């Protein structure tokens, strides 16, 4: 005798004004990701809130998380504190902006131009050896290469110049590796061959075929380079001697030292906000490019 299967129970769907409404509950991963996202954003919120706190809110214990009486006095104190140093704050700001933008643009250009022949040049002699050396360079911590970098910069006579802050950062092995991997997976060789058949030279192919197709990669390289150079305080301390060559990050270190540290709490809070805000803004504007690059290049953040 055949056994009749019990009909499955149909879930009840709420009805509103004669229409059935389907409620889509979020998956379980959202219950884990949302608290982690909030926990990750809390330090940024605290830095922004602290930058606008008056001095009495900075000194009370326990300190309030959110500002109660916002004020702009901390930024005025920052200008007064930095102007009391050997050079005005505008000089530190100019050095940081000039060094960061120049370094990032040259990093993108050099890494892209070096990755193109490694990825698409057929039969290039020594390409595998060069790429293996790049992979080997990724295994070394930046602190290991500081002394050799200083010796090279000193021998070249670039101490206390802008070149000392720019040239050592151009050897960006991670950026070259990322660009090469993205070109391998995103730029079809058929496009390059078609451009060659149409009479385009290698320089035209690089700028009009390769670079538009790897826009997510060089946008990501721009973000990473900007964050690294803007927050770099080690290179200005080592490669420069005069105060006029220092950057904003070094000026912020000067605020935390000295007998007036407590009186400069407001200036330090404003300085932390100014150091953090540009990197956050740049990342938020280009975060979609970062995710797309990691998906195509095989790199996991």
PEHUWO-V951072 format. One record per residue. PSI is psi in radians with two decimals (* if undefined). NEAR is the number of other ideal C-beta (glycine too) atoms within 12 Angstrom. Layout:
# PEHUWO-V951072
PSI_NEAR + PSI_NEAR
This chain:
# PEHUWO-V951072
2.28_3 + 2.45_4 + 2.16_5 + 2.26_6 + 2.47_6 + 2.30_6 + 2.46_6 + 2.52_6 + 2.27_6 + 2.19_7 + 2.48_10 + 2.32_10 + 2.21_12 + 2.55_12 + 2.27_10 + 2.08_10 + 0.70_7 + 0.03_7 + 2.44_9 + 2.40_13 + 2.18_12 + 2.16_12 + 2.06_11 + 1.89_8 + 2.43_9 + 2.62_11 + 2.94_10 + -0.40_9 + -0.46_11 + -0.58_13 + -0.35_12 + -0.66_13 + -0.64_14 + -0.84_15 + -0.62_13 + -0.68_13 + -0.74_14 + -0.72_13 + -0.60_14 + -0.52_13 + -0.39_17 + -0.76_16 + -0.65_16 + -0.73_23 + -0.69_20 + -0.68_23 + -0.77_27 + -0.74_25 + -0.70_27 + -0.54_33 + -0.40_34 + 0.21_28 + 2.46_34 + 2.91_25 + -0.62_25 + -0.55_17 + -0.44_27 + -0.42_32 + -0.27_16 + 2.71_13 + 2.32_8 + 2.56_8 + 2.43_19 + 2.53_19 + -0.77_16 + 2.60_16 + 2.45_26 + -0.74_17 + 1.58_16 + 2.51_17 + 2.71_23 + 0.19_19 + -0.50_24 + -0.64_36 + -0.58_25 + -0.69_18 + -0.59_30 + -0.76_34 + -0.70_25 + -0.69_21 + -0.71_32 + -0.56_33 + -0.36_20 + -0.17_20 + -2.99_28 + -0.60_17 + 2.75_24 + 2.87_20 + -0.54_34 + -0.53_17 + -0.75_24 + -0.74_38 + -0.72_29 + -0.75_22 + -0.76_38 + -0.80_36 + -0.78_21 + -0.83_23 + -0.74_42 + -0.86_37 + -0.75_23 + -0.78_25 + -0.76_40 + -0.77_34 + -0.73_23 + -0.61_30 + -0.80_39 + -0.77_33 + -0.84_26 + -0.78_26 + -0.66_40 + -0.74_38 + -0.60_29 + -0.58_33 + -0.50_41 + -0.91_34 + -0.57_26 + -0.51_31 + -0.68_36 + -0.17_35 + 2.04_25 + 2.32_13 + 0.38_9 + 2.09_16 + 2.32_11 + 0.17_13 + -0.72_21 + -0.62_15 + -0.75_13 + -0.77_23 + -0.61_26 + -0.64_16 + -0.63_20 + -0.74_28 + -0.70_19 + -0.59_13 + -0.44_21 + -0.33_21 + -0.27_15 + 2.37_18 + 2.60_9 + -0.53_23 + -0.43_12 + -0.56_11 + 0.11_22 + -0.78_20 + -0.83_14 + -0.67_16 + -0.76_28 + -0.70_22 + -0.71_16 + -0.79_20 + -0.68_29 + -0.73_19 + -0.56_12 + -0.09_16 + 0.57_13 + 0.16_24 + 2.40_26 + 0.65_22 + 2.92_23 + -0.52_32 + -0.56_25 + -0.47_33 + -0.32_37 + -0.87_34 + -0.83_26 + -0.50_36 + -0.18_38 + -0.38_28 + 1.28_27 + 1.55_34 + -0.64_29 + -0.72_29 + -0.69_44 + -0.73_38 + -0.77_33 + -0.75_43 + -0.69_50 + -0.75_38 + -0.67_32 + -0.69_40 + -0.62_39 + -0.67_25 + -0.30_24 + -0.41_31 + 2.00_33 + 2.38_18 + -0.43_21 + -0.58_12 + -0.72_23 + -0.74_28 + -0.66_16 + -0.69_15 + -0.64_26 + -0.66_18 + -0.62_11 + -0.08_14 + 0.17_10 + 2.43_19 + 3.09_14 + -0.62_19 + -0.71_14 + -0.70_16 + -0.71_28 + -0.79_31 + -0.60_20 + -0.27_18 + -0.90_29 + -0.91_36 + -0.72_29 + -0.55_19 + -0.36_31 + 0.46_40 + -0.72_25 + -0.61_31 + -0.85_44 + -0.39_41 + -0.70_32 + -0.73_40 + -0.66_43 + -0.74_37 + -0.86_37 + -0.74_36 + -0.69_39 + -0.80_34 + -0.72_25 + -0.79_27 + -0.65_41 + -0.62_38 + 0.01_28 + 2.06_35 + -0.19_27 + -0.81_24 + -0.80_38 + -0.55_39 + -0.56_23 + -0.76_26 + -0.10_36 + 2.70_32 + -0.72_17 + 2.64_18 + -0.44_22 + -0.24_22 + 0.00_32 + 2.83_37 + 3.13_40 + -0.67_39 + -0.64_35 + -0.65_40 + -0.60_41 + -0.60_34 + -0.63_26 + -0.48_31 + -0.49_37 + -0.13_22 + 2.62_15 + 2.97_16 + -0.34_8 + 0.60_18 + -0.76_16 + -0.70_15 + -0.33_19 + 0.33_30 + -0.70_30 + -0.74_36 + -0.66_38 + -0.67_35 + -0.74_38 + -0.64_38 + -0.70_35 + -0.65_35 + -0.75_31 + -0.54_33 + -0.50_32 + -0.62_28 + -0.82_21 + -0.70_25 + -0.66_30 + -0.74_25 + -0.79_18 + -0.72_28 + -0.73_24 + -0.59_16 + -0.45_16 + 0.33_27 + -0.55_20 + -0.61_17 + -0.63_27 + -0.80_29 + -0.71_19 + -0.64_23 + -0.76_34 + -0.54_23 + -0.55_20 + -0.46_25 + -0.12_34 + 0.31_17 + 2.35_25 + 2.22_10 + *_15
